Amino acid sequence: MNSSIRLFAVFMIIAALLRACSGETRVQIYNSLPGGVTLTVHCKAIKGKDRGQDLGAQQIPPGGMWEFHFRPRSALFSCSFQWPGQFHNFDIYEEKRDDKRCYDKCQWFVQPTGPCLERT
C-alpha cells in the first residue's frame, strides 16, 4: 500500500470518528443567484427527532451563506426559497438520501434552476 493511499485511509477513518463523536450534521445554503438578489430561505424539520422545529426565515445576501446543524435521526428538513418573482420548495436534508453523500456537511448552492449539492 503506497503512502498516499495509507494517508487517505487514515483521513477517512479520522473523519468518520469525528462525525461519530460529534454526531452533528451541518447544512450550508449559499446564495448563488445571479443579479445580486437576496435569497429568502425558510427551513423546518418535517420528520425525525427535531420534527416541528421551525428555523425561521433567513435573508441570505448575494454570495452569502447561512447554515444550521442538527443530529440526524431519521431527519428530514424542508426549505422554501424565495427571490424576486420566484418561490420554490426543496427537501434540503433527507437522511436516507444525504447521510452517506454529505458526511457531516451538506453544501447547497441555490441557483435559478434550484439547489445544487457540492459534495465535501
N, C-alpha and C positions, 0 to 999 in steps of 0.2 A: 504494500500500500504506500503510495508516494505521499510526501508531506502535505501537499495541498488537499488531497482527499482526507487525510487524517485531520487536518485543521478544520475543514468543512464539517466533518462528522462531530468534532468537539464543539464547534459553534452551534450546530443543530441541537445537540444534547443540552448545552447550556441554555439555549433559547427555550427549549421545552421545559426545563426545570424552572426557569424564571417564571414562565407562564403558570406552571402548576403551583408555584409558591404564591404568586400574587393573585392568580385566579381571575384577573380583570381583563376585559377586552375594551379597547378604545375604538370609537368610531370617529373619524375625522371627515368633515364635509368642507370642501373647498369651492369657492365661487369662481368658476372658470368660464363664466358667461362673457360674451363679447360686448362691447359698447359701454363699459363702465357702469353697469347697472347693479344695484343692490339686490341680493337674493334674500328672501324671507323663508326661513325653514321652521317648521313646527313638527316636532317628533313626540311620539307617545309609545309606551310599551303596550303591546296588544296581547302578549302571551308570556308566560314564564313567571319567575319569581317577582319581577318588577311590574307585572300586569297592572294597568291603570295609571302608572306613573306618567305624568304629563311634563315634558321637559320645557314647555313654553315656546313662544315664538322667538326666534333669534334672527337678527339682522346681520348678514354677512356682507361686508363691503367688497367691492371689486378686488379680486386677487386675495381676499381674506379667507380665514378658516375658522370653524367652530368645531369643538369636539365634546363628546360625552363618553363616560365609561360606566361599566356595569360588570357584574359577574354572571356570565352566561349559564343559565339553567333553563333549557327549552325556550330561550329568548326569541322574541320577535318584536322588533321596533319598526314602526312605520312613520314616514315623514311626508309632509306636504311641502312642496316647493313652489314659490310664487315670485314672479318678477313681472314687470310691465307687460300686460296682455297675455300672460301665461299662468296656468295653475296645474300642477301635476302631483300625483301621489306615488310613493315608491316604498317598498319594504327595504329599508336601509340595512337592517341586520336580521337575518333569519338563520338561527343556529345551524339547522340542518345543511343549509347552503353555504354558510360563510365560516363556520368554525375551523375547518381544516385549511381553507384557502387564505384566511386572513391571519392566522396565528393569534397574536394578541392585539393587532391593529388593522382596521379596515380604513383605507383612504379612498374616499369617493370624490370625484371631480364632477361638479354639476355643469353640464354643457347644454346648449339648446336642444340637443337630441335626447337628453336625460343623464342620469348619474352614470359615471364610468368608473369602475373599480381599478385601482392600481394595486397590484399585489406587492406586499412588502416581505 
